[in-house]
């Protein structure tokens, strides 16, 4: 019998607040993906805050950034979450 690989879905948040409705909705969506048989990972507010573009770190890509690149390479699909600002998504989500 052929065993199939579970799809890996990466959820990327768009806010630095762990209790935001945006991050809660993303977590619920990832739970639904898991219930459907996917492997999931949330790259949320705590990890976003460690990225250089949130901290204005002149040193460049840190380990958290490298981890994000590896997760993106591994992912079969993405859920990207963003709070709404003035009828559109946040600038950080649009430009990254």
PDB file of N, CA, C and O in Angstrom:
ATOM      1  N   UNK A   1       0.838  -1.174   0.000  1.00  0.00           N
ATOM      2  CA  UNK A   1       0.000   0.000   0.000  1.00  0.00           C
ATOM      3  C   UNK A   1       0.886   1.241   0.000  1.00  0.00           C
ATOM      4  O   UNK A   1       1.816   1.343   0.800  1.00  0.00           O
ATOM      5  N   UNK A   2       0.600   2.180  -0.891  1.00  0.00           N
ATOM      6  CA  UNK A   2       1.397   3.391  -1.012  1.00  0.00           C
ATOM      7  C   UNK A   2       1.010   4.391   0.074  1.00  0.00           C
ATOM      8  O   UNK A   2      -0.163   4.722   0.243  1.00  0.00           O
ATOM      9  N   UNK A   3       2.019   4.864   0.806  1.00  0.00           N
ATOM     10  CA  UNK A   3       1.771   5.855   1.842  1.00  0.00           C
ATOM     11  C   UNK A   3       1.970   7.241   1.236  1.00  0.00           C
ATOM     12  O   UNK A   3       2.989   7.499   0.596  1.00  0.00           O
ATOM     13  N   UNK A   4       1.007   8.125   1.433  1.00  0.00           N
ATOM     14  CA  UNK A   4       1.118   9.470   0.889  1.00  0.00           C
ATOM     15  C   UNK A   4       1.600  10.431   1.968  1.00  0.00           C
ATOM     16  O   UNK A   4       1.289  10.280   3.149  1.00  0.00           O
ATOM     17  N   UNK A   5       2.356  11.405   1.534  1.00  0.00           N
ATOM     18  CA  UNK A   5       2.890  12.416   2.428  1.00  0.00           C
ATOM     19  C   UNK A   5       1.795  13.434   2.766  1.00  0.00           C
ATOM     20  O   UNK A   5       1.041  13.865   1.893  1.00  0.00           O
ATOM     21  N   UNK A   6       1.722  13.803   4.024  1.00  0.00           N
ATOM     22  CA  UNK A   6       0.786  14.844   4.426  1.00  0.00           C
ATOM     23  C   UNK A   6       1.251  16.173   3.847  1.00  0.00           C
ATOM     24  O   UNK A   6       2.446  16.468   3.880  1.00  0.00           O
ATOM     25  N   UNK A   7       0.346  16.973   3.324  1.00  0.00           N
ATOM     26  CA  UNK A   7       0.763  18.308   2.875  1.00  0.00           C
ATOM     27  C   UNK A   7       1.143  19.161   4.084  1.00  0.00           C
ATOM     28  O   UNK A   7       0.554  19.037   5.158  1.00  0.00           O
ATOM     29  N   UNK A   8       2.120  20.011   3.893  1.00  0.00           N
ATOM     30  CA  UNK A   8       2.558  20.919   4.946  1.00  0.00           C
ATOM     31  C   UNK A   8       2.043  22.305   4.627  1.00  0.00           C
ATOM     32  O   UNK A   8       2.359  22.870   3.580  1.00  0.00           O
ATOM     33  N   UNK A   9       1.238  22.859   5.545  1.00  0.00           N
ATOM     34  CA  UNK A   9       0.646  24.188   5.374  1.00  0.00           C
ATOM     35  C   UNK A   9       1.267  25.121   6.395  1.00  0.00           C
ATOM     36  O   UNK A   9       1.207  24.868   7.598  1.00  0.00           O
ATOM     37  N   UNK A  10       1.862  26.199   5.913  1.00  0.00           N
ATOM     38  CA  UNK A  10       2.481  27.203   6.767  1.00  0.00           C
ATOM     39  C   UNK A  10       1.530  28.377   6.907  1.00  0.00           C
ATOM     40  O   UNK A  10       1.092  28.953   5.911  1.00  0.00           O
ATOM     41  N   UNK A  11       1.212  28.730   8.145  1.00  0.00           N
ATOM     42  CA  UNK A  11       0.387  29.901   8.423  1.00  0.00           C
ATOM     43  C   UNK A  11       1.280  31.056   8.830  1.00  0.00           C
ATOM     44  O   UNK A  11       2.005  30.963   9.821  1.00  0.00           O
ATOM     45  N   UNK A  12       1.235  32.138   8.080  1.00  0.00           N
ATOM     46  CA  UNK A  12       2.057  33.309   8.363  1.00  0.00           C
ATOM     47  C   UNK A  12       1.156  34.437   8.831  1.00  0.00           C
ATOM     48  O   UNK A  12       0.262  34.878   8.108  1.00  0.00           O
ATOM     49  N   UNK A  13       1.401  34.896  10.040  1.00  0.00           N
ATOM     50  CA  UNK A  13       0.612  35.977  10.610  1.00  0.00           C
ATOM     51  C   UNK A  13       1.007  37.322  10.048  1.00  0.00           C
ATOM     52  O   UNK A  13       2.013  37.453   9.350  1.00  0.00           O
ATOM     53  N   UNK A  14       0.200  38.320  10.360  1.00  0.00           N
ATOM     54  CA  UNK A  14       0.480  39.664   9.860  1.00  0.00           C
ATOM     55  C   UNK A  14       0.361  40.712  10.936  1.00  0.00           C
ATOM     56  O   UNK A  14       0.187  41.896  10.644  1.00  0.00           O
ATOM     57  N   UNK A  15       0.453  40.284  12.185  1.00  0.00           N
ATOM     58  CA  UNK A  15       0.337  41.218  13.292  1.00  0.00           C
ATOM     59  C   UNK A  15       1.312  40.815  14.389  1.00  0.00           C
ATOM     60  O   UNK A  15       1.727  39.658  14.473  1.00  0.00           O
ATOM     61  N   UNK A  16       1.668  41.766  15.217  1.00  0.00           N
ATOM     62  CA  UNK A  16       2.591  41.478  16.311  1.00  0.00           C
ATOM     63  C   UNK A  16       1.865  41.203  17.624  1.00  0.00           C
ATOM     64  O   UNK A  16       2.507  41.053  18.663  1.00  0.00           O
ATOM     65  N   UNK A  17       0.558  41.135  17.592  1.00  0.00           N
ATOM     66  CA  UNK A  17      -0.236  40.883  18.794  1.00  0.00           C
ATOM     67  C   UNK A  17      -0.747  39.441  18.807  1.00  0.00           C
ATOM     68  O   UNK A  17      -1.533  39.060  17.939  1.00  0.00           O
ATOM     69  N   UNK A  18      -0.310  38.635  19.782  1.00  0.00           N
ATOM     70  CA  UNK A  18      -0.729  37.229  19.804  1.00  0.00           C
ATOM     71  C   UNK A  18      -2.217  37.034  20.089  1.00  0.00           C
ATOM     72  O   UNK A  18      -2.772  35.980  19.777  1.00  0.00           O
ATOM     73  N   UNK A  19      -2.867  38.036  20.678  1.00  0.00           N
ATOM     74  CA  UNK A  19      -4.289  37.895  21.001  1.00  0.00           C
ATOM     75  C   UNK A  19      -5.192  38.574  19.974  1.00  0.00           C
ATOM     76  O   UNK A  19      -6.399  38.687  20.192  1.00  0.00           O
ATOM     77  N   UNK A  20      -4.626  39.023  18.867  1.00  0.00           N
ATOM     78  CA  UNK A  20      -5.437  39.703  17.853  1.00  0.00           C
ATOM     79  C   UNK A  20      -6.412  38.736  17.193  1.00  0.00           C
ATOM     80  O   UNK A  20      -6.155  37.534  17.119  1.00  0.00           O
ATOM     81  N   UNK A  21      -7.514  39.260  16.724  1.00  0.00           N
ATOM     82  CA  UNK A  21      -8.481  38.414  16.017  1.00  0.00           C
ATOM     83  C   UNK A  21      -7.857  37.836  14.751  1.00  0.00           C
ATOM     84  O   UNK A  21      -8.244  36.752  14.316  1.00  0.00           O
ATOM     85  N   UNK A  22      -6.912  38.532  14.162  1.00  0.00           N
ATOM     86  CA  UNK A  22      -6.223  38.056  12.966  1.00  0.00           C
ATOM     87  C   UNK A  22      -5.448  36.776  13.257  1.00  0.00           C
ATOM     88  O   UNK A  22      -5.539  35.806  12.505  1.00  0.00           O
ATOM     89  N   UNK A  23      -4.685  36.775  14.350  1.00  0.00           N
ATOM     90  CA  UNK A  23      -3.894  35.587  14.681  1.00  0.00           C
ATOM     91  C   UNK A  23      -4.788  34.452  15.161  1.00  0.00           C
ATOM     92  O   UNK A  23      -4.515  33.287  14.872  1.00  0.00           O
ATOM     93  N   UNK A  24      -5.853  34.776  15.891  1.00  0.00           N
ATOM     94  CA  UNK A  24      -6.798  33.742  16.333  1.00  0.00           C
ATOM     95  C   UNK A  24      -7.450  33.077  15.121  1.00  0.00           C
ATOM     96  O   UNK A  24      -7.574  31.853  15.079  1.00  0.00           O
ATOM     97  N   UNK A  25      -7.868  33.877  14.135  1.00  0.00           N
ATOM     98  CA  UNK A  25      -8.482  33.321  12.921  1.00  0.00           C
ATOM     99  C   UNK A  25      -7.503  32.434  12.157  1.00  0.00           C
ATOM    100  O   UNK A  25      -7.891  31.397  11.618  1.00  0.00           O
ATOM    101  N   UNK A  26      -6.243  32.837  12.111  1.00  0.00           N
ATOM    102  CA  UNK A  26      -5.232  32.026  11.440  1.00  0.00           C
ATOM    103  C   UNK A  26      -5.055  30.690  12.157  1.00  0.00           C
ATOM    104  O   UNK A  26      -4.959  29.647  11.510  1.00  0.00           O
ATOM    105  N   UNK A  27      -5.012  30.715  13.482  1.00  0.00           N
ATOM    106  CA  UNK A  27      -4.863  29.469  14.250  1.00  0.00           C
ATOM    107  C   UNK A  27      -6.052  28.536  14.020  1.00  0.00           C
ATOM    108  O   UNK A  27      -5.877  27.323  13.904  1.00  0.00           O
ATOM    109  N   UNK A  28      -7.250  29.096  13.956  1.00  0.00           N
ATOM    110  CA  UNK A  28      -8.449  28.285  13.694  1.00  0.00           C
ATOM    111  C   UNK A  28      -8.371  27.668  12.297  1.00  0.00           C
ATOM    112  O   UNK A  28      -8.730  26.505  12.111  1.00  0.00           O
ATOM    113  N   UNK A  29      -7.908  28.435  11.326  1.00  0.00           N
ATOM    114  CA  UNK A  29      -7.771  27.927   9.958  1.00  0.00           C
ATOM    115  C   UNK A  29      -6.751  26.798   9.886  1.00  0.00           C
ATOM    116  O   UNK A  29      -6.950  25.815   9.171  1.00  0.00           O
ATOM    117  N   UNK A  30      -5.668  26.942  10.622  1.00  0.00           N
ATOM    118  CA  UNK A  30      -4.663  25.883  10.641  1.00  0.00           C
ATOM    119  C   UNK A  30      -5.196  24.628  11.331  1.00  0.00           C
ATOM    120  O   UNK A  30      -4.856  23.514  10.934  1.00  0.00           O
ATOM    121  N   UNK A  31      -6.022  24.798  12.355  1.00  0.00           N
ATOM    122  CA  UNK A  31      -6.652  23.645  13.002  1.00  0.00           C
ATOM    123  C   UNK A  31      -7.541  22.902  12.014  1.00  0.00           C
ATOM    124  O   UNK A  31      -7.571  21.671  12.006  1.00  0.00           O
ATOM    125  N   UNK A  32      -8.264  23.647  11.181  1.00  0.00           N
ATOM    126  CA  UNK A  32      -9.118  23.019  10.166  1.00  0.00           C
ATOM    127  C   UNK A  32      -8.270  22.257   9.144  1.00  0.00           C
ATOM    128  O   UNK A  32      -8.654  21.176   8.699  1.00  0.00           O
ATOM    129  N   UNK A  33      -7.127  22.819   8.778  1.00  0.00           N
ATOM    130  CA  UNK A  33      -6.230  22.132   7.847  1.00  0.00           C
ATOM    131  C   UNK A  33      -5.696  20.843   8.467  1.00  0.00           C
ATOM    132  O   UNK A  33      -5.588  19.825   7.784  1.00  0.00           O
ATOM    133  N   UNK A  34      -5.364  20.883   9.749  1.00  0.00           N
ATOM    134  CA  UNK A  34      -4.915  19.670  10.442  1.00  0.00           C
ATOM    135  C   UNK A  34      -6.017  18.626  10.475  1.00  0.00           C
ATOM    136  O   UNK A  34      -5.763  17.439  10.267  1.00  0.00           O
ATOM    137  N   UNK A  35      -7.246  19.070  10.738  1.00  0.00           N
ATOM    138  CA  UNK A  35      -8.378  18.142  10.779  1.00  0.00           C
ATOM    139  C   UNK A  35      -8.596  17.477   9.416  1.00  0.00           C
ATOM    140  O   UNK A  35      -9.104  16.359   9.330  1.00  0.00           O
ATOM    141  N   UNK A  36      -8.204  18.184   8.360  1.00  0.00           N
ATOM    142  CA  UNK A  36      -8.331  17.637   7.005  1.00  0.00           C
ATOM    143  C   UNK A  36      -7.132  16.780   6.610  1.00  0.00           C
ATOM    144  O   UNK A  36      -7.084  16.245   5.502  1.00  0.00           O
ATOM    145  N   UNK A  37      -6.161  16.651   7.518  1.00  0.00           N
ATOM    146  CA  UNK A  37      -5.044  15.755   7.259  1.00  0.00           C
ATOM    147  C   UNK A  37      -3.707  16.400   6.970  1.00  0.00           C
ATOM    148  O   UNK A  37      -2.754  15.702   6.623  1.00  0.00           O
ATOM    149  N   UNK A  38      -3.610  17.704   7.102  1.00  0.00           N
ATOM    150  CA  UNK A  38      -2.348  18.388   6.818  1.00  0.00           C
ATOM    151  C   UNK A  38      -1.488  18.501   8.069  1.00  0.00           C
ATOM    152  O   UNK A  38      -1.984  18.463   9.195  1.00  0.00           O
ATOM    153  N   UNK A  39      -0.204  18.640   7.843  1.00  0.00           N
ATOM    154  CA  UNK A  39       0.723  19.044   8.898  1.00  0.00           C
ATOM    155  C   UNK A  39       0.783  20.566   8.811  1.00  0.00           C
ATOM    156  O   UNK A  39       0.852  21.111   7.709  1.00  0.00           O
ATOM    157  N   UNK A  40       0.760  21.259   9.941  1.00  0.00           N
ATOM    158  CA  UNK A  40       0.726  22.722   9.907  1.00  0.00           C
ATOM    159  C   UNK A  40       1.744  23.315  10.868  1.00  0.00           C
ATOM    160  O   UNK A  40       2.215  22.662  11.799  1.00  0.00           O
ATOM    161  N   UNK A  41       2.062  24.566  10.610  1.00  0.00           N
ATOM    162  CA  UNK A  41       2.884  25.337  11.536  1.00  0.00           C
ATOM    163  C   UNK A  41       2.470  26.793  11.456  1.00  0.00           C
ATOM    164  O   UNK A  41       2.254  27.332  10.371  1.00  0.00           O
ATOM    165  N   UNK A  42       2.362  27.425  12.617  1.00  0.00           N
ATOM    166  CA  UNK A  42       2.021  28.842  12.709  1.00  0.00           C
ATOM    167  C   UNK A  42       3.296  29.651  12.907  1.00  0.00           C
ATOM    168  O   UNK A  42       4.036  29.440  13.868  1.00  0.00           O
ATOM    169  N   UNK A  43       3.542  30.570  11.995  1.00  0.00           N
ATOM    170  CA  UNK A  43       4.635  31.530  12.134  1.00  0.00           C
ATOM    171  C   UNK A  43       3.960  32.832  12.505  1.00  0.00           C
ATOM    172  O   UNK A  43       3.652  33.666  11.652  1.00  0.00           O
ATOM    173  N   UNK A  44       3.735  32.988  13.816  1.00  0.00           N
ATOM    174  CA  UNK A  44       2.913  34.082  14.308  1.00  0.00           C
ATOM    175  C   UNK A  44       3.684  35.226  14.942  1.00  0.00           C
ATOM    176  O   UNK A  44       4.873  35.429  14.695  1.00  0.00           O
ATOM    177  N   UNK A  45       2.958  35.963  15.765  1.00  0.00           N
ATOM    178  CA  UNK A  45       3.454  37.224  16.313  1.00  0.00           C
ATOM    179  C   UNK A  45       4.789  37.106  17.034  1.00  0.00           C
ATOM    180  O   UNK A  45       5.657  37.962  16.863  1.00  0.00           O
ATOM    181  N   UNK A  46       4.967  36.068  17.831  1.00  0.00           N
ATOM    182  CA  UNK A  46       6.214  35.940  18.586  1.00  0.00           C
ATOM    183  C   UNK A  46       7.417  35.809  17.651  1.00  0.00           C
ATOM    184  O   UNK A  46       8.471  36.394  17.902  1.00  0.00           O
ATOM    185  N   UNK A  47       7.258  35.055  16.598  1.00  0.00           N
ATOM    186  CA  UNK A  47       8.357  34.873  15.653  1.00  0.00           C
ATOM    187  C   UNK A  47       8.478  36.061  14.696  1.00  0.00           C
ATOM    188  O   UNK A  47       9.579  36.415  14.275  1.00  0.00           O
ATOM    189  N   UNK A  48       7.347  36.668  14.357  1.00  0.00           N
ATOM    190  CA  UNK A  48       7.407  37.859  13.506  1.00  0.00           C
ATOM    191  C   UNK A  48       8.202  38.974  14.186  1.00  0.00           C
ATOM    192  O   UNK A  48       8.960  39.693  13.535  1.00  0.00           O
ATOM    193  N   UNK A  49       8.021  39.108  15.496  1.00  0.00           N
ATOM    194  CA  UNK A  49       8.728  40.158  16.237  1.00  0.00           C
ATOM    195  C   UNK A  49      10.239  39.945  16.241  1.00  0.00           C
ATOM    196  O   UNK A  49      10.995  40.888  16.473  1.00  0.00           O
ATOM    197  N   UNK A  50      10.681  38.732  15.990  1.00  0.00           N
ATOM    198  CA  UNK A  50      12.112  38.451  15.963  1.00  0.00           C
ATOM    199  C   UNK A  50      12.740  38.705  14.599  1.00  0.00           C
ATOM    200  O   UNK A  50      13.963  38.664  14.463  1.00  0.00           O
ATOM    201  N   UNK A  51      11.915  38.967  13.589  1.00  0.00           N
ATOM    202  CA  UNK A  51      12.449  39.217  12.249  1.00  0.00           C
ATOM    203  C   UNK A  51      13.040  40.621  12.157  1.00  0.00           C
ATOM    204  O   UNK A  51      12.507  41.553  12.760  1.00  0.00           O
ATOM    205  N   UNK A  52      14.125  40.786  11.417  1.00  0.00           N
ATOM    206  CA  UNK A  52      14.798  42.087  11.341  1.00  0.00           C
ATOM    207  C   UNK A  52      13.917  43.235  10.845  1.00  0.00           C
ATOM    208  O   UNK A  52      14.060  44.355  11.335  1.00  0.00           O
ATOM    209  N   UNK A  53      13.016  43.001   9.895  1.00  0.00           N
ATOM    210  CA  UNK A  53      12.219  44.122   9.384  1.00  0.00           C
ATOM    211  C   UNK A  53      11.210  44.631  10.409  1.00  0.00           C
ATOM    212  O   UNK A  53      10.681  45.730  10.240  1.00  0.00           O
ATOM    213  N   UNK A  54      10.928  43.878  11.458  1.00  0.00           N
ATOM    214  CA  UNK A  54      10.089  44.373  12.542  1.00  0.00           C
ATOM    215  C   UNK A  54      10.938  45.096  13.588  1.00  0.00           C
ATOM    216  O   UNK A  54      10.424  45.939  14.322  1.00  0.00           O
ATOM    217  N   UNK A  55      12.205  44.781  13.661  1.00  0.00           N
ATOM    218  CA  UNK A  55      13.072  45.344  14.683  1.00  0.00           C
ATOM    219  C   UNK A  55      14.068  46.354  14.120  1.00  0.00           C
ATOM    220  O   UNK A  55      14.851  46.924  14.879  1.00  0.00           O
ATOM    221  N   UNK A  56      14.056  46.581  12.843  1.00  0.00           N
ATOM    222  CA  UNK A  56      15.024  47.472  12.186  1.00  0.00           C
ATOM    223  C   UNK A  56      16.453  47.066  12.516  1.00  0.00           C
ATOM    224  O   UNK A  56      17.288  47.905  12.852  1.00  0.00           O
ATOM    225  N   UNK A  57      16.720  45.777  12.417  1.00  0.00           N
ATOM    226  CA  UNK A  57      18.026  45.226  12.742  1.00  0.00           C
ATOM    227  C   UNK A  57      18.958  45.374  11.542  1.00  0.00           C
ATOM    228  O   UNK A  57      18.715  44.760  10.503  1.00  0.00           O
ATOM    229  N   UNK A  58      20.010  46.167  11.660  1.00  0.00           N
ATOM    230  CA  UNK A  58      20.919  46.347  10.526  1.00  0.00           C
ATOM    231  C   UNK A  58      21.785  45.121  10.238  1.00  0.00           C
ATOM    232  O   UNK A  58      22.477  45.077   9.220  1.00  0.00           O
ATOM    233  N   UNK A  59      21.752  44.133  11.120  1.00  0.00           N
ATOM    234  CA  UNK A  59      22.605  42.963  10.939  1.00  0.00           C
ATOM    235  C   UNK A  59      22.110  42.030   9.834  1.00  0.00           C
ATOM    236  O   UNK A  59      22.838  41.129   9.416  1.00  0.00           O
ATOM    237  N   UNK A  60      20.893  42.234   9.362  1.00  0.00           N
ATOM    238  CA  UNK A  60      20.387  41.392   8.283  1.00  0.00           C
ATOM    239  C   UNK A  60      19.600  40.204   8.796  1.00  0.00           C
ATOM    240  O   UNK A  60      19.023  40.257   9.882  1.00  0.00           O
ATOM    241  N   UNK A  61      19.574  39.136   8.019  1.00  0.00           N
ATOM    242  CA  UNK A  61      18.758  37.961   8.296  1.00  0.00           C
ATOM    243  C   UNK A  61      19.278  37.207   9.518  1.00  0.00           C
ATOM    244  O   UNK A  61      20.409  36.721   9.522  1.00  0.00           O
ATOM    245  N   UNK A  62      18.448  37.114  10.547  1.00  0.00           N
ATOM    246  CA  UNK A  62      18.828  36.383  11.756  1.00  0.00           C
ATOM    247  C   UNK A  62      18.316  34.944  11.664  1.00  0.00           C
ATOM    248  O   UNK A  62      17.786  34.544  10.627  1.00  0.00           O
ATOM    249  N   UNK A  63      18.468  34.170  12.728  1.00  0.00           N
ATOM    250  CA  UNK A  63      18.064  32.766  12.691  1.00  0.00           C
ATOM    251  C   UNK A  63      16.567  32.622  12.450  1.00  0.00           C
ATOM    252  O   UNK A  63      16.148  31.708  11.740  1.00  0.00           O
ATOM    253  N   UNK A  64      15.750  33.503  13.024  1.00  0.00           N
ATOM    254  CA  UNK A  64      14.304  33.423  12.798  1.00  0.00           C
ATOM    255  C   UNK A  64      13.983  33.635  11.323  1.00  0.00           C
ATOM    256  O   UNK A  64      13.117  32.959  10.768  1.00  0.00           O
ATOM    257  N   UNK A  65      14.675  34.565  10.697  1.00  0.00           N
ATOM    258  CA  UNK A  65      14.496  34.777   9.260  1.00  0.00           C
ATOM    259  C   UNK A  65      14.912  33.573   8.446  1.00  0.00           C
ATOM    260  O   UNK A  65      14.246  33.211   7.476  1.00  0.00           O
ATOM    261  N   UNK A  66      16.000  32.956   8.833  1.00  0.00           N
ATOM    262  CA  UNK A  66      16.462  31.748   8.148  1.00  0.00           C
ATOM    263  C   UNK A  66      15.456  30.607   8.336  1.00  0.00           C
ATOM    264  O   UNK A  66      15.206  29.830   7.415  1.00  0.00           O
ATOM    265  N   UNK A  67      14.882  30.517   9.549  1.00  0.00           N
ATOM    266  CA  UNK A  67      13.854  29.501   9.806  1.00  0.00           C
ATOM    267  C   UNK A  67      12.641  29.724   8.904  1.00  0.00           C
ATOM    268  O   UNK A  67      12.083  28.769   8.363  1.00  0.00           O
ATOM    269  N   UNK A  68      12.233  30.987   8.742  1.00  0.00           N
ATOM    270  CA  UNK A  68      11.090  31.298   7.885  1.00  0.00           C
ATOM    271  C   UNK A  68      11.369  30.896   6.440  1.00  0.00           C
ATOM    272  O   UNK A  68      10.507  30.314   5.781  1.00  0.00           O
ATOM    273  N   UNK A  69      12.557  31.199   5.949  1.00  0.00           N
ATOM    274  CA  UNK A  69      12.915  30.824   4.573  1.00  0.00           C
ATOM    275  C   UNK A  69      12.823  29.309   4.404  1.00  0.00           C
ATOM    276  O   UNK A  69      12.300  28.830   3.397  1.00  0.00           O
ATOM    277  N   UNK A  70      13.322  28.558   5.373  1.00  0.00           N
ATOM    278  CA  UNK A  70      13.273  27.093   5.285  1.00  0.00           C
ATOM    279  C   UNK A  70      11.839  26.581   5.320  1.00  0.00           C
ATOM    280  O   UNK A  70      11.493  25.658   4.584  1.00  0.00           O
ATOM    281  N   UNK A  71      11.001  27.173   6.171  1.00  0.00           N
ATOM    282  CA  UNK A  71       9.593  26.763   6.234  1.00  0.00           C
ATOM    283  C   UNK A  71       8.876  27.042   4.915  1.00  0.00           C
ATOM    284  O   UNK A  71       8.081  26.223   4.452  1.00  0.00           O
ATOM    285  N   UNK A  72       9.155  28.189   4.316  1.00  0.00           N
ATOM    286  CA  UNK A  72       8.534  28.539   3.028  1.00  0.00           C
ATOM    287  C   UNK A  72       8.973  27.550   1.957  1.00  0.00           C
ATOM    288  O   UNK A  72       8.155  27.120   1.144  1.00  0.00           O
ATOM    289  N   UNK A  73      10.231  27.189   1.944  1.00  0.00           N
ATOM    290  CA  UNK A  73      10.721  26.214   0.959  1.00  0.00           C
ATOM    291  C   UNK A  73      10.046  24.860   1.138  1.00  0.00           C
ATOM    292  O   UNK A  73       9.782  24.161   0.160  1.00  0.00           O
ATOM    293  N   UNK A  74       9.768  24.489   2.383  1.00  0.00           N
ATOM    294  CA  UNK A  74       9.189  23.182   2.688  1.00  0.00           C
ATOM    295  C   UNK A  74       7.680  23.126   2.440  1.00  0.00           C
ATOM    296  O   UNK A  74       7.130  22.052   2.198  1.00  0.00           O
ATOM    297  N   UNK A  75       7.021  24.264   2.500  1.00  0.00           N
ATOM    298  CA  UNK A  75       5.556  24.309   2.483  1.00  0.00           C
ATOM    299  C   UNK A  75       4.967  23.885   1.145  1.00  0.00           C
ATOM    300  O   UNK A  75       5.493  24.195   0.077  1.00  0.00           O
ATOM    301  N   UNK A  76       3.856  23.165   1.245  1.00  0.00           N
ATOM    302  CA  UNK A  76       3.052  22.819   0.076  1.00  0.00           C
ATOM    303  C   UNK A  76       1.981  23.873  -0.163  1.00  0.00           C
ATOM    304  O   UNK A  76       1.439  23.976  -1.264  1.00  0.00           O
ATOM    305  N   UNK A  77       1.678  24.647   0.857  1.00  0.00           N
ATOM    306  CA  UNK A  77       0.665  25.692   0.764  1.00  0.00           C
ATOM    307  C   UNK A  77       0.830  26.677   1.902  1.00  0.00           C
ATOM    308  O   UNK A  77       1.546  26.420   2.870  1.00  0.00           O
ATOM    309  N   UNK A  78       0.154  27.814   1.769  1.00  0.00           N
ATOM    310  CA  UNK A  78       0.273  28.885   2.755  1.00  0.00           C
ATOM    311  C   UNK A  78      -1.100  29.417   3.135  1.00  0.00           C
ATOM    312  O   UNK A  78      -2.021  29.434   2.319  1.00  0.00           O
ATOM    313  N   UNK A  79      -1.221  29.847   4.370  1.00  0.00           N
ATOM    314  CA  UNK A  79      -2.324  30.679   4.820  1.00  0.00           C
ATOM    315  C   UNK A  79      -1.662  31.955   5.321  1.00  0.00           C
ATOM    316  O   UNK A  79      -0.842  31.911   6.238  1.00  0.00           O
ATOM    317  N   UNK A  80      -2.008  33.072   4.735  1.00  0.00           N
ATOM    318  CA  UNK A  80      -1.409  34.347   5.127  1.00  0.00           C
ATOM    319  C   UNK A  80      -2.516  35.204   5.726  1.00  0.00           C
ATOM    320  O   UNK A  80      -3.562  35.421   5.116  1.00  0.00           O
ATOM    321  N   UNK A  81      -2.259  35.677   6.922  1.00  0.00           N
ATOM    322  CA  UNK A  81      -3.257  36.428   7.662  1.00  0.00           C
ATOM    323  C   UNK A  81      -2.786  37.863   7.847  1.00  0.00           C
ATOM    324  O   UNK A  81      -1.613  38.109   8.125  1.00  0.00           O
ATOM    325  N   UNK A  82      -3.700  38.799   7.693  1.00  0.00           N
ATOM    326  CA  UNK A  82      -3.339  40.204   7.866  1.00  0.00           C
ATOM    327  C   UNK A  82      -4.510  40.967   8.451  1.00  0.00           C
ATOM    328  O   UNK A  82      -5.657  40.741   8.065  1.00  0.00           O
ATOM    329  N   UNK A  83      -4.230  41.872   9.381  1.00  0.00           N
ATOM    330  CA  UNK A  83      -5.297  42.758   9.834  1.00  0.00           C
ATOM    331  C   UNK A  83      -5.657  43.718   8.699  1.00  0.00           C
ATOM    332  O   UNK A  83      -4.831  43.998   7.829  1.00  0.00           O
ATOM    333  N   UNK A  84      -6.872  44.209   8.714  1.00  0.00           N
ATOM    334  CA  UNK A  84      -7.293  45.157   7.694  1.00  0.00           C
ATOM    335  C   UNK A  84      -7.005  46.584   8.122  1.00  0.00           C
ATOM    336  O   UNK A  84      -7.283  46.966   9.259  1.00  0.00           O
ATOM    337  N   UNK A  85      -6.454  47.365   7.222  1.00  0.00           N
ATOM    338  CA  UNK A  85      -6.187  48.776   7.480  1.00  0.00           C
ATOM    339  C   UNK A  85      -6.757  49.592   6.336  1.00  0.00           C
ATOM    340  O   UNK A  85      -6.333  49.442   5.190  1.00  0.00           O
ATOM    341  N   UNK A  86      -7.704  50.443   6.637  1.00  0.00           N
ATOM    342  CA  UNK A  86      -8.267  51.349   5.649  1.00  0.00           C
ATOM    343  C   UNK A  86      -8.708  50.626   4.377  1.00  0.00           C
ATOM    344  O   UNK A  86      -8.471  51.103   3.267  1.00  0.00           O
ATOM    345  N   UNK A  87      -9.347  49.477   4.550  1.00  0.00           N
ATOM    346  CA  UNK A  87      -9.905  48.748   3.423  1.00  0.00           C
ATOM    347  C   UNK A  87      -8.923  47.867   2.665  1.00  0.00           C
ATOM    348  O   UNK A  87      -9.267  47.346   1.605  1.00  0.00           O
ATOM    349  N   UNK A  88      -7.715  47.687   3.177  1.00  0.00           N
ATOM    350  CA  UNK A  88      -6.734  46.848   2.504  1.00  0.00           C
ATOM    351  C   UNK A  88      -5.907  46.106   3.561  1.00  0.00           C
ATOM    352  O   UNK A  88      -6.172  46.241   4.755  1.00  0.00           O
ATOM    353  N   UNK A  89      -4.923  45.336   3.139  1.00  0.00           N
ATOM    354  CA  UNK A  89      -4.089  44.600   4.084  1.00  0.00           C
ATOM    355  C   UNK A  89      -2.918  45.469   4.532  1.00  0.00           C
ATOM    356  O   UNK A  89      -2.613  46.484   3.906  1.00  0.00           O
ATOM    357  N   UNK A  90      -2.268  45.062   5.615  1.00  0.00           N
ATOM    358  CA  UNK A  90      -1.170  45.856   6.156  1.00  0.00           C
ATOM    359  C   UNK A  90      -0.001  45.954   5.173  1.00  0.00           C
ATOM    360  O   UNK A  90       0.226  45.049   4.370  1.00  0.00           O
ATOM    361  N   UNK A  91       0.712  47.032   5.248  1.00  0.00           N
ATOM    362  CA  UNK A  91       1.842  47.273   4.361  1.00  0.00           C
ATOM    363  C   UNK A  91       2.912  46.220   4.471  1.00  0.00           C
ATOM    364  O   UNK A  91       3.502  45.835   3.461  1.00  0.00           O
ATOM    365  N   UNK A  92       3.183  45.741   5.678  1.00  0.00           N
ATOM    366  CA  UNK A  92       4.208  44.717   5.848  1.00  0.00           C
ATOM    367  C   UNK A  92       3.868  43.439   5.125  1.00  0.00           C
ATOM    368  O   UNK A  92       4.759  42.772   4.599  1.00  0.00           O
ATOM    369  N   UNK A  93       2.586  43.078   5.086  1.00  0.00           N
ATOM    370  CA  UNK A  93       2.186  41.868   4.372  1.00  0.00           C
ATOM    371  C   UNK A  93       2.255  42.099   2.863  1.00  0.00           C
ATOM    372  O   UNK A  93       2.647  41.200   2.119  1.00  0.00           O
ATOM    373  N   UNK A  94       1.879  43.291   2.405  1.00  0.00           N
ATOM    374  CA  UNK A  94       1.911  43.595   0.976  1.00  0.00           C
ATOM    375  C   UNK A  94       3.320  43.635   0.416  1.00  0.00           C
ATOM    376  O   UNK A  94       3.541  43.238  -0.728  1.00  0.00           O
ATOM    377  N   UNK A  95       4.273  44.106   1.200  1.00  0.00           N
ATOM    378  CA  UNK A  95       5.605  44.346   0.653  1.00  0.00           C
ATOM    379  C   UNK A  95       6.605  43.256   0.985  1.00  0.00           C
ATOM    380  O   UNK A  95       7.753  43.341   0.551  1.00  0.00           O
ATOM    381  N   UNK A  96       6.219  42.235   1.737  1.00  0.00           N
ATOM    382  CA  UNK A  96       7.179  41.183   2.103  1.00  0.00           C
ATOM    383  C   UNK A  96       6.940  39.956   1.336  1.00  0.00           C
ATOM    384  O   UNK A  96       7.653  38.969   1.513  1.00  0.00           O
TER     385      UNK A  96
END
